[in-house]
Amino acid sequence: MMQIYRKPPQALPAESAFFRLPGALLMILDDDWIIQMMSESWRDVLGMGQDTLRWRRFPDLLHPLDRVDVTDRLATIGDVLTTVRFSCRCRKADGHYVGLAWSVSHDPDQGLFYAAAHETGIHLSHHEARLPEVFVDGLTGLPNRGLFLDRVSHAMQRAARRKDLSFAVIHCGVDRFSVINHSLGNRIGDLLLIEVANLLRRTTRPTDMVARLGGDEFGILLEDIRDATSPVRVIKRLQDHLVVPFRLHEHEVFSSLSSGITLSGEPYAEADIMLRDANMAMGRAKGQGGGGYVLFDRGMHETALRRLDLELDLRRALERDQFEAYYQPIVRVADRRLIGFEALVRWNHPERGLISPADFIPLAEESGLIVHIGRWMLHQACAQMRAWQLAFPRRPALTVSVNLSARQLLHPDILPEIRRTLRQTGLSARHLKLEITESAMMEDAERAIELLETLKRTRLKLMLDDFGTGYSSLSYLHRLPIDVLKVDRSFVMHMHERSEDRSFVETIVNLAQKLGRPVVCEGVELPEQEALLRELGVEYAQGYLYSRPVTAAQAQMLIIEDAARFARKRRG
């Protein structure tokens, strides 16, 4: 238990006994926040005793980043607000800080101006004087997940007794935090988390609870709200503050929060389930691009269960050989000559049939299974291309391009794995192209550039896939050892109708030509699109105009038909 008395009462006959109990963290402060009396347990927590602490100002013990916030919160106690809750970090004798959660209340009936008790519902034993540290995050000074769930549980119990009470749980996460951490370092990442914690404190009411749930995720408990618009207003206030960048030493960092909301009107039996659903809604908000919020509904839980079933099936699919390599032709725009294939993975589910990559690739990325699928796909594509070379020795050599995901690109074994695959299949490196998306590049650009330069020395070709959909590639493009640019289908599919799309493709083609790099345009479906690409000087294309992705047997027929067609041209 922890108590603060802003004015020392005339007599403390009952409470004074607590000052000698192990684990009882009590203080008496005067109007100027000078320590008048403190319990013996503070000696264990701070490493300082009565003689050292008495007559010192309480704010002097706090972390510099917490002082203003704590003082402001305590100053709000009055006729309207009778209780405030906050957390702060107190300086220990060894220079480190310990985080403590407080609840400060006004109790005029007892003759005490302010008393505070830590409402965790947990009883401290004599040997647990340091237990409060377990419930407070050491970096931000906020309550942690355990204490937050305890408070949510108390709110649920109150709402069960009083049907007129409503509350909300908000689960929020810092968007692109891993990128900031990787780019600027852990120290800047920690400073950002501290600044976000302070922002959450300032933006919420003193009666609300803010906690750090772990990593870059925070929880907010809003008690005694009117309706579902209350948490939305809180989130919008946060978004308004996030328009201005955080100043972290020599860096200015822009950040945003994605938030998920759950309301007490739902029939929740456990606090953990309510937080889980808020987390699920936050995940949906991140998936929509970040910086927004989503209110949880039951359909999300059903979707999550279906995804879980799909993930279990996905794990079994590798063991049961349910994946199949499909191949989509890449042609030369000038004469439609077949010059290679892009290898694409397909999943033949025994009950659901052929599952679209759009449904299982993101799931494979999240679960880490994409590394195993990508390894299988690389070997399959290389082996198949080598088989075609042996079957058609007189035909000009084709190439096969294989997609590398962000997880594969940054995997420590990717380079020896590629070399081993080429050696085992007998395929020459110059007949293999690796496709890397802009988003995969930007996960860790410096490391990716270093790896690509190493891969380039093996003589294989590198393609930048989905060009134009990323956000930072132009700043790195001149440094990338990329051989080919692939223009995303979203810019090609309407270029015959929209002048702005045609201008965008033309700009990319001009840029690529100045850099001496050919262009492949994806998603070509109409002769009008092909004609425009030919007019712009685009070298290569792929899309339904030429062929859908097909099985290896069907792709072999395309090779035979292409050879026959050009043999006829030579004769004619």
N, C-alpha and C positions, 0 to 999 in steps of 0.2 A: 504494500500500500504506500501511496505517496500523497502528502498533503502540503498545501501552502496556505499560510495565514498572512494576508496582506498587512493587517495590524495585529500585533501580539495581544491576545485576549488577557483579561485580568487574571484568570486562573485556568489552569489546564490539569485538573486533578486526574481525569480519566485518561486523556490523551497522552500525558507525559510519560506514562508507563510504556507506551508504544515506542518512545524514543530509544529504548534500550533493547527492543526486540530485533533479533537478526532478520534481515530482509525487509525491514520497515524503513522506507526512504522518506523521511519527513523533514520539512523545513518551516521555519517561522521567519517572515520578512516584515520589515516596517514599510512605511509609506514611500520611502526612497529606495526600496528594493534592496536594503542592506540586510544581510543575514544576521538574525538575532539568536537563533537556536537551530540546531540540526540533529538528526538522529545519529546514533553510533554507526549504523550501516553505511553511511556515506564514506566513512573511512575506508571500507573495503572496496567500494565502487570507484571512488576517485583517488584513493591513495593519500587522502588528506584528512586530518582530524579537526576537532573543534577549534583548537588554537590557531590553526592556519586559516580556516574558513570564516570564522566569526568576524563580523564587521566588514566583510568584503561585499561588494555589490553583486547581486545575483546575476545580472547581465554579463559581468566580467567572466563568469564561468562558461558562458555559451560560445558556441562557434560563431565567428564574426558574421557569417551568412544568415544565422538564425536570429540574431539579436533584435533587429527591427521588427521582424515578423512576430516574434513572441510578445514583444512589448505592445505592438498594435493589437494583437488578439486579446491580451489581458485588459487593455483599455476599453474593450467593447462591452465588458461586463457591466450591467446596469439594470434598470427597471425592465427593459425589454428582453435582453439576453441574460439568462440566469446561469448558463453553463457554457463554457468554451472548452474545446478539446484541441490539443496541439501536440506536436513532438518537437524536440530540440536535442542538440548534441552538447554535452557538457565536457569541459576540458579536464583531463586527468592529470595527475602529478607528473606522469612520464611524457606529457605532451600529446598523447592520443586522445580521441574523443569517444564517449559512450553515448549512444542514442537512448532517449527515454520518452515514453508517451505519457501525457498528462491530461487530466480532466479537472478543470477549475470551476467551482460552482459558488454561487452566492447564497448564503444561508443566514439571513437576518434573525430568524427565530432562535438560533442557538447563541446569538451574541457574537458570532464570528462573521467577519466580513466576507471571507472567501475560503472555502475548503475544497480540496480536490481529491478524488480517489480514482485509482486505475481500475476501470470496470472490465476486467478480463474474465472474471468468473473462475480464476485459477488461484488456488491457495499456495502460498510460498512456504516451503519447509525451511527449517533452520539452516540447512546447508545450501540454500538456493538464493543467496543474497544477490547474485549476478543475473538472476533469471530475466529481469527486464531487457537485457541485451538481446535475448533470444527473440523478443517480439518487436524489435526495432531495427530498421535497416541502417547499417553502419555508415553507408556513403551519404545518404540523403537526410538521415534523421527521421524519416517517416516511419510509421508503423509498417510492419511487414505483412506478408500474406496471412500468417497464422492469426495475428491480432485483427486483421481486417475481417477475416471470416468469422471470428468470434463476435465482432460488432454487428456484422450482417445477421448472424444468428439471433442476437439480442433484438435487433430491429424486427425480425420475423416474429419473435415471441410477442413483442409489443403490438404488432399489427394484428396478430391472432386474437389478442385480448380486446383490442379496440378497432372496430371495423372502419372507423373514420380516418384512421392513420394510413398514410401511403408513403412508400419510400422507393428509391430507385438505386440500382447499382450500375455504374459506368466502368467499363474496362477499356483503357486506352493504351495505345502503343505508339512509340516514336517511329514515324515513317523513315525508311532508308537509314536506320541507325547503324546497321552493319557497314554501309558504304562510308559513313562519316567516321566510324571507328577505324576502318581499314585505311582510309585516306589520311586522316589527321592524327591517328594514334589513340591509345586507350585513355591517356590523360585528358585529351580534349573530349573524348566520349564521356568520361566521368563528369567533367565540368558541365557538359550539356545536360546530363541526367539531373545534376544538382539544380541547374537553372530551371529545368522543366518542373522539378519538385516544388521549387519556390513559386513558380507561376501558378501551379495547381493550388498551393496554399492561398495565394492572394486572390485567386478567382472564385474560390468557394467560400461559403459562410463559415463562421467560427464553429457552428454546431455540426457541420459536415465532417466527414472523415476522409482524408487522403492517405493512400498507402502505396508503397512500392511493392509490386507483386513478384518482381524478379526480372532481371535483364533490363529491357527498355520498356517494361509494361507497368502501368499504374492503375490503381483502383480508386474510385470515388463512391462513397456512400452518402446519398442525399436523403436525409430523414425529414419527415413531416412536409411532404411536397403536396401541391394542390392537384396536379394532373401530369400527364405525359409530356406537357410542354416545358416543365421545369428543368429536366435534364437537358433538353434541347437548348434552352437558353444558356445553361452553364457551358455547354460545348461551343456555342456560338461566341460566347465571351472569350473562351480560350482561343478560338480561331482568329478573333480580332487581334488579340495580343501577338499571335504568331506571325502576323504580317511583317513585324519588325524583326530583323535578325538578332540572334544572341551574339554578344561580344565575348568571346572566350580567348583571353590573352590577345595574341596578335591576329586571331582569326574572327571573321564574321560568318556565322553559320545560320542558314535558313533551315527551319524544320517545320514539320506539321505532325498532327496527331490523327490517328484513325481511332474511332470510338464505337463501342457496342453498348447498347442499353437494354437492361431488363427491368421490369416493373413488378411491384409487389402484388399486383392483382392476379398474377399467374399462380397456380396451385403448387408452390414450391415447398418441399418438406425439409430440404437441407440447403444450407448457405452455399456449399460447394457446387451444387447443381445450378443455383442461380448465377454464380460467378462463371461457371462453365458456359452457360448460354450467352452471357455477356461477351465472353471471349470468342464464342462462335460468331456472334454478330460483328465483333471487331474484325475478325478474319474476313468476313464478307466486305466490310468497309475498305480494308486494305486491297482486296481483290478488285474493287471498283476504281482503284487509282490512288487511294490514300487521301488524307485531309478531310474526310467526311465522317458521317456517323450512320449507323444502321440500328433500328429497333428490332429486337429479336422477335421472331414468330416461330411457331411450332414446325412450320415447313422446313426451317433450317436444320432442326434436329433430325427430321426424317431424311433430309438430303445427306447429312453427315453420316447417318447410319448406312445409307446406300453406298457412300464413298468408302466407308470402313469395310463393307462387304466386298466392294470392288478391289480395294487394296489387298485383302486376303487372297482373292482370286488372282490378283496380279503377281503376288509372291509365288503362287503355285504354278503360274503360267510358264515361268522359266524352267522349272523342274519338269513340267509335263510337255515341253516342246510345243507350245501353242502359238509362238510368234512365227511370222513369216515375212520375208523380205520382198517388197514390191519395188518396181523400178519405173521411174518416169523419164522419158527421153528428153534430152537437151539437144536442140537442133541449131544449125547455122542459119541465121535469118535470110541470108542472101539467096540460098538455094535449097533450104530445108534438109541439108545433109545431116544425118545422125552423127553426133560427135561424142556422145556419152550419155550416162544415166545418173539421176539422183536416186540413191537407195533410201527407201522409206519403210519404216517398220509398221506392220499390221498385226493385230491380235485376233486370232480366231478363237473366240470363247465357245466352249462346248454347248452352252445353253443360250447365250445372248447373240451368238453369231459374230460377224465381223464388227469389232468395236472401233469407233473413230479414234484416231490419235489425239484429237482435241479433248477426248474424254479421259484418256489414261496417261498421256504424256505429262500433263501438269501434276497428276497424282504420283507418277514415277519420280518426277523432279523432287517433290516434297519429301517423299519417303526415302530417297536415296537409291531406289531401284534402277534409276536411269543409268547409273554407272554400269550395272550388270547387263542391262538391256543394250546399252551402247557398245559394250565390249563384244557381245554376241553379234550385234549388227555389223560392226567393223569387220569381224572375221568372215561373216557370211558374204558381205558385199565383195571383199577382196578375193575370196575363194571363187565366187561366181564370175567375176570379171576375168580372172585367170583362166577359168574353164572356157569362157567365150574366146579368149585369145588363142587358146590351143585348138578350138573347134573351127575358127576362121582365121588361119594364119596369114592369108593374103589380104585381108581387109585392113585398112588403116586403123591403127590402134585406138580403141575407145578408152574413155576414162570413166571412173565411177566416183561420185561425190557422196560423202557420208557426213551427217550432221554430228557436231560435238556440242553437248549441252554445257552449261556453265559449270556444273559439278564435275563433268569429265575433264573440261579444260583445266580446272584447277586441281585435279587429282594428282597426287605426287607420282603415280606410276604411269601416267598417260604416255610419256615419251617411250620408255622401254616396252610398253604394251603395243604401241604402233609398230615399232621396229620388229618385235617378236611376231606380230601378225603378218607383216610383209614377208618375213623370212619363212614362216610356216606355210603360207599360201603360194609363195613364189612370185607374187605380183611385184613389179617394179614400182618404186616410189613415185616415179613421174606419171604413172597412170592412176594415182590416187589423189583425190581432192578432198580436203576437209572444209566443211562449212561451219563457220562460227557466227552466231548472231551478235548484233550490236549489244544487246542486253547482257549476253554472256561476257563480252569483252569488258563491259563497265563494272562487273562485279569486283574485279581487282585489276585495273587496267595495266598498271606497271608490271605486275607479275605475268599477265597474259601476253604483253608485248615481248617480254623476255622469253617466254615459252615459244611463241610463234617464231621468233628469230631462230631458236634452236631447231624447231620443226622445219623451217625453211631450208636449213643446211642439209636436210636429208633428201632434198630434191622433190618432195611432194608439193602440190599446189594448194594454196590457201585461198578460200573464198569468204568474203564478208557478206553474210546472209541478211535478208530483210533490211537492206540499207534504206535509210530514210525514216525508219520508225523509232530509232533511238534518240537520245538526248545529248550525247556528248561526243559522238564519233568524229565529227569534223575536226575537233581540236586534236584528235589523235591520228587522223587518217594519214597525214604525211609521214608519221612514224611507224605505221603498221606495215609489216612485210607481206601485204596482201597482193595476190595475183589477179583476182577477179572480184568485181562488185556485183551483187545480185540485188536488183530492184524489187521491192516488195510488191506483191500482187495488188495490194490496195490502191497503188498509184497507176497501175496498168489497166485495171478492169474498166475504168471510166475515162481513160485518156482520149478516146474517140468522141466523147460527149462533153468533157469539161476541159476548157483551155488551160485552167490552172494545173490540172493533173499532167497535161501534156508538157507544160512549161517546166514542171518539177522534174519529169523524166529527162527532158532536154538538158536541164541544168546538171543533172547527175552524169549524163553521157558526156557533156562538155568537160566536166571536172575530171572524169575518168580518162578521157582522151589526153588531157593535159598531163595527167599523172602516168600515162602510158599503160593503163589497165583496161582490159576489155570488160564489157557489161553483159550480164545475163538478166533478162526480164522474165519474171514469173507471172503466171496467171493469164497467159495469152489465150483467148477463147474465140476471137473473131478475126476474120481476114482484114477488117478495117484497122484493128489494133496492130496486126503484123505489118500492114502497109506503112503505118505511121512510124513504127520502130525501124523499118528498113530505110525510111526517109531520113530518120534522125541518125542513122549510122550505127545502130545497135548491132552487135555481132551475133549474140546468141539469145535463144528464147526457149521457154518450156511452158506447157499449159495444155488444156483440153483440146485446143485447135489441132495439136499434133497427136496427143494420146493422153489418156488418163494413166495413173499409176497402174501397172500390170504385174502379173506374176513373172517369175524368171522364165517359164516356158513361153509365155506370150511375148516377153521382151526379146527372146531369141528369134521369134518369128519376125519381129520388127527389124532386127539386124539383117535377116535374110532378105526381107522385102526391100530394105534400103539399098543393100548391095545389088539386088537385081535391077532396081530402078535406075541406079547410076551406071550400071553396065549397059543398059539400053540407051542411056543418054550418050555414052561414049561411042556406041556403035552407030547411033543416029546422027 
